[in-house]
Amino acid sequence: MATLDDLLEKTSRTFALSIPMLPEPTRRHVGIAYLLFRIADTFEDAARWPRDRRLAALGISSGCCAARGALRPARRVGSPTSP
């Protein structure tokens, strides 16, 4: 099974090149977020797919993330509930 670093290397764009320089756990979190956004971008750019199919694929992928608890509301830095 591919590691996060392997996946980043295979899908790398300019932004992804700086991810390995981040400290953990920020590196892992940003890497996963980057890959999720690349998936969404791939669906959006699938010009051969009808619009409805692209929207359905985006909905399914976001639903999978939400079901696994990957999508949580962002917290403002410095708020009483931020770590």
PyMOL commands that set and color helices and strands:
alter all, ss='L'
color gray80, all
select helices_A, chain A and resi 4-11+15-21+26-44+51-67
alter helices_A, ss='H'
color red, helices_A
deselect
rebuild
show_as cartoon
